Amino acid sequence: MPSACVLHFNLFPLSLFFFLTVSDDVVPYFKTEPGLPQIHLEGNRLVLTCLAEGSWPLEIKWMHGDRELTTYTSEYKYVIPSLQRLDAGFYRCVVRNRMGALLQRRSEVQVAYMGNFMDAEQRKTVSQGHAAVLNLLPITSCPRPQVTWFREGHKIIPSSRIAITLENQLVILAATAGDAGAYYVQAVNERNGENKTSPPIHLSVAREAGTPEATGPVIVIPPRNSSVVAGSSEATLECIASARPLEELRVTWKRNGVPVSSGLHSFGRRLTISTPTSSDTGPYVCEAALPGSPFEPARAQAFLSIIEPPYFTAEPESRILVEVEETVDLACGAMGVPPPALQWYKDAVSVHKLRNPRYQALPAGGLRIQKLRPEDSGIFQCFASNEGGEAQTSTYLDVTNVAPAFTQPPADTTVTDGMTAVLRCQVSGAPRPAITWRRGNQILASGSVRIPRFMLLESGGLQITPVFIQDAGNYTCHAANAEGSLRASATLTVWNRTSIVRPPEDSVVIKGTTAALHCGATHDPRVSLRYVWKKDNAVIAPPGSSRIVVEKDGSLLISQTWSGDIGDYTCDVVSEGGNDSRAARLEVIALPHSPQNLLASLNSSHSRTVMLSWVRPFDGNSPVLYYIVELSENNSPWKVHLSNVGPEMTSVAVRGLTPARTYQFRVCAVNQVGRGQYSAETSRLMLPEEPPSAPPKNIVASGRTNQSIMVQWQPPPETEHNGVLRGYILRYRLAGLPGEHQQRNITSPEISYCLVTELIIWTQYEIQVAAYNGAGLGVFSRPVTEYTLQGVPTAPPQNVQTEAVNSTTIRFLWSPPPQQFVNGINQGYKVGAWAGGVSLCPDLAVCKGAAHPSLRQDPEACLCFSLPGPGAVGHLSFTEILDTSLKVSWQEPLEKNGIITGYEVSWEVFGRNDSRLTLTLNSTTHEFKIKGLSSLTTYTIDVAAVTAVGVGLATSSTISSGVPPELPGAPSNLVISNISPRSATLQFRPGYDGKTSISRWIVEGQVGAIGDEEEWVSLYEEENEPDTQTLEIPNLTPYTQYRFRMRQVNVVGASPFSQSSRVIQTLQAPPDVAPTSITVRTASETSLRLRWVPLPDSRYNGNPEAVGYRIKYWRPGLQASALAHVISDRLEREFTVEGLEEWTEYELQMQAFNAIGAGPWSEAVRGRTRESGEWGPGPPCVPGTRSPASRPLVASGWLSKCVRARGAALKRMRSAARDSAGGQTCLFRGGGKAAILPPKPPEGFMTWVFRTPPDKAACGVLSLPSAKRRPRELSSLAHGRFLTVSAQDGQPCWGVAPVHVVMQGPRLCCQQDEPRAGCTCQQEDPAKVGAHLLTPAQKRLPGPVAGGSVAGPFLAWCELIEAQQGVLLTLFKDTQTGPVHLV
């Protein structure tokens, strides 16, 4: 890491100063001056500091030569992060405050660097005996490099004949032929450590005839005039001379004719003067001579000068006070060697550049200013400079006698929180007025006071950085000098800064979705905001209906995103309270495209490998994570073969394929979004055949006859066929004996057995089977061994003898026949005896050497036999070999040896006698299915015939049970046909059956909503049809989209699902159901309002646009045809049937229809229109009276104030008048009916209004279970004198009653405080009254309730005798415990 260099590193304390009083302004001054030049490395960090003090505000700027590097700031450091060569030079800082500006002396910065040698190789020729001078090739370097000369790789050491000058020249005196060669220089920069090697200089030395042996002295390198600054450590003069003979040459130095003896070195060639002073100034002479020779000495002269830096002999006073219009002389005189030049500056600007005619330079170096003005106040500097350096002196010129005056007074200012506020305050006056800023009584800034964030500007203004909300308020600028003072104030308003608090964030969205880039901002409520969005620095101007929308909160919404939306988005918030900006990146990613140019080729070195290659697809702006390779084998459904191929791959080897099968391949790419589309399928590729790689399995051999063996097997696993099987080779030989195999060729792959004949009786054979295809013979199976069956002995017993034991017994004696002639296992012997040619005991079997008691005499015979019972069954074979069962079949034995009574079948696990099971079958059974076996297990199975003698010779065979069934494969190639409204036909190709039969087919579907994420539901199952390839799917919904998939099931389980079918839509059908929840209400005297719940979308069974409703209505009991209305809006929920008759009952029905037809009708509902009334005289109002059971609800005499109304018949018309005293309302209705309404009904009461017949006043009282439920219609009263009792639809009436009807025991009473004339109360048996009043439709209501309080539904009735026409009866019921009130 590069180091850093700091000049003048005395930290200027920019701390805060607080004083109790405000003092006079202080002129700026420097605390330190620049030091000696320093050399810094390239790339290093350099920090220059300018340490100054003075009254606030104190500002600094930096200059490089005459170029300004910075403007005036409060920063006292200047940082060069990485030094370059161009940064070398003279730097100076300028400091200023309100008093003026001061220029610092120069500071030199040197940068260490080293360039390359600029010239190419050179050639130089010198005459023999002369001096050769080789100059250093040009090279740029700072500091000057250290040089070493080399010749042919050897370092050159200065000597009496060879010198290296102060200018790094190589001087060879009296050159000889041996000095010829290549010379080069190695230059080293000691500051940065770089070194460079120069191109070679080839020196040739030429011989000249007659060269004299002695030559006079010659100055080869004369001394040069030199100048050094006084105080330097040393000054060196150099003089190199040549002569012949060189060893006699003498070099001496003289000054003013006096030889110099001290300071000589390098063979007298150099004279060094230590710590030179002005006394060492003068000429110095170098003299070269050959003592004792006639040659004149050679001489050369050089002048040594001592440079003295300037110093002042006359300086101005530090502060000069002069009144306006006067003239002042500023003194300045300086001396030095050489004499210094003088230059005046005012406030760091050269007086020559000011071109002010009132400024005049004096001959002695001073400056005269005539007719002084206030603006002449400031800092004047006098600089004296020569080759030895520079010096400066300064004074502050203070012009007086002008009172302060505002040239730019403070003004009200508005800024934003966090920004910089500047309150101006420019004042004129002489001397320059001192500025003090206050807020209230607090001093914020002045020439001697400074607190954080508040800065007094050079112009007199106040700068506040940063501004806070609490800084708002009034600020006062005070200006004062010796001539007076003044002040002015301004108001600072601070707005809350507008800032983005919820910036947009880098987003990645999927193509087609909506991208939301937020841009939430806070701002001052006094300002308004404007959001400007840019994409890639271009302003987005979304039109009103565009897919790009800027929300009110500043968020940018981009719908249906695509690749064109990718870019950098910037949200700019613009307001008077400040601006803010934030940016974010939007990436739109999509599914990767399908790989292109997919090619498949056979691998020449691996026959079971296919090479796939493709062109990398567009990744959808999201890196490809991996590729998926699928294959289709022999036109089977696609399956994944390689699920994770690296994203960097564009080719892959597909291994593990099966020979002689055709393959197609396809590839897809997967990225963050998901799996892209598959590539185009490759053409079908057939792999070459190979010989079968596995032997036939489950080889079973069993002896069939004494010269034949039946061999059975199963084909090799299908995956090991490696082609189309052409047949099998069976080979056999005697077991355990060497020898060649005998072979049988089974030329059909369908035949899986072979009967090997012409074998040796009762001999063990070793048998193997191999399959072959077009490519050759496969692998032979492991050998199985089996015996041929036993044969009949071919030799009789030997040495047969008989002897009489007694009169009835003969003993037979014999020897066994030779073993090789037994042809099996000797089971015993058969003895025959005859007497006179007649057999005495046929088929008598005896043991060896037995005596028979019944034999007497005549010829005897003894035979050896191997089968005591029936012979072996024939043609033992096996079929239907499964994993847990097999079928064994056989034929009758050729040698029955009696009557066959049955067969005995036994089986056991091979080698395990304890697992043996035996079953006896009848004689007619020649096959048996053995169950309960274990899969892939070898069994020994015996079948023997049974006679009365016993069980005969068993025919035995060893066989393995089948392989276990597996999960089936998925069906494929789904095709949909015969589409109707409620069914469709599904055709398919069954999948792999798993080595067993298919027991069930399952069909699932997506209904309505089709997509990869949608739910699949079970639609249909078919059982016990293992071979079907067509299914009829019933119970579908009309006009609905479906997509099907299916699987097959065997005893192991269900297969994977097939690939989805295409999407179909069933045909349309009429609706299945009618609208539900149909209700009817009275709308008016001639209309009914019908309401219903519309059909759900799933019940339309057709195009929704064609769905509507049909309403039909009629009067029950009439023969007239029904009327109908059609409603086309399928979403309609109510309809008003107009044009009906008054006070008439109607029945109504509804049905739904679509473009195909109409659905079923709903159940009929009934409704009655309202009766109409006419205005006429009403009954006289009855004064309210107190009921004995309740307090009066209406004040006495109030009813007389009710207004009477007359007029034509109106529908649903009401008028009301309010009593001013009692606050009651009298309500009138047509037909003389009226109800009295209190302003607020009693809590918990519910009322109904009843109409009475004109000749009798009567009431029927019917309560309800709940006061909050109003019936649409109360039932008709069946008594002949009463009309229908109806509720006022939606308008319950509240009333009061002077008549109090209560239940007392089983009786109903009608009570009145003051019975009205002609009114009597009749008491009836409630049960009897109820029987008369209830219609059959109301028998669900309970009868009258006996007892005191009302509880639940009840029925009451009373009758007013001689009532006037149009008496109105109104009742209400207390729903809690109260009685029923009646008017």
Buried (B, 14 or more C-beta within 10 A) or exposed (E): EBEBBBBBEEEBEEEEEEEEEBEEBBBBBBEBEBEEEEBBBBBBBBBBBBBBBBBBBBBBBBBBEEEEBEEBEEBBBBEBEEBEEEBBBBBBBBBBBBBBBBBBBBBBBBBBBBBEBEEEEBEEEBEBBBBBBBBBBEBEBBBEBEBBBBBEEEEBEBEEBBBBBEEBBBBBBBBEEEBBBBBBBBBBBBBBEBBBEBBBBEBBBEEEEEEEEEBBBBBBBBBEEBBBBBEBEEBBBBBBBBBBEBEBBBBBBBBEEEEBEEBBEBBBBBBBBEEBEEEBBEEBBBBBBBEEBEBEBBBBBBBBBBBBBBEBEEBBEEEBEBEBEEEBBBBBBBEBBEEBBBBBBBBBEBBEEBEBEEBBBEEEBBBEBBEBEBEBBBBBBBBBBBBBBBBBBBBBBBBBBBBBBBEBBBEEBBBBBBBEBBBBBBBBBBBBBBBBBBBEEEBBBBBBBBEEBBBBBBBBBBBBBBBEEEBBEEBBBBBBBBBEBBBBBBBBEBBBBBBBEBBBEEBBBBBEEEBBBBBBBBBBEEBEBEBBBBBEEEEBEBEEEEBBBBEEEBBBBBBEBEEEBBBEBBBBBBBBBBBBBBBBBBBBBBBBBBBEEBEBEBBEEEBBBBBBBBEBBBBBBBEBBBBBBBBBBEEBBBEEBBEEBEBEBBEBEBEEBBBBBBBBBBBBBBBBBEBBBBBEBBEEBEBEBBBBBBBBBBBBBBBBBBBBBBBBBBBBEEEBBBBEBBBBBBBBBBBEEEEEEBEBEBEEBEEBBBBBEEBEBBBBBBBBBBBBBBBEBBBBBEBBBBBBBBBBBEBBBEEBEBEEEEEEBBBBBBEBBEEEBBBBEBBBBBBBBBEEEEEBBEEBBBEBEEBBEEBEEEEBBBEBBBBBBBBBBBBBBBEEBBBBBBBBBBEBBEBBBBEBBBBBBBBBBBEEEEBEEEEEBEBEEBEBEBEEBEEEBBBBBBBBBBBEBEBBBBBBBBBBBBBBBBBBBBBBBBEBEEBEBBBBBBBBBBBBBBBBEBBBBBBBBBBEEEEEEEEBEEBBEBEEEBEEEEBEBEEBBBBBBBBBBBBBBBBBEBBBBBBBBEEBEBBBBBBBBBBEEBEBBBBBBBBBBBEBEBBEEEBBBBEEEBBBBBBBBBBEEEEEEBBEBEBEEBEEEEBEBEEBEEBBBBBBBBBBBBEBEBBEEBEBBEBBBBBBBEBBEBBEBBBBBBBEEBEEBBBEEBBEBBEEBEEEEBEBBEEEBEBEEBEBBBBBBBBBBBBBBBEEBBEBBBBBBBBBBBEBBBBBBBBBEEBEEBEBBBBBBBBEEBBBBBBBBEEBBBBBBBBBBBBEEEEBBBBBEEEBEEBEBEEBEBEEBBEEBBEEEBEEBEBBBEEEEBEEBBBBBBBBEEBBBBBBBBBBBBBEEBBBBBB
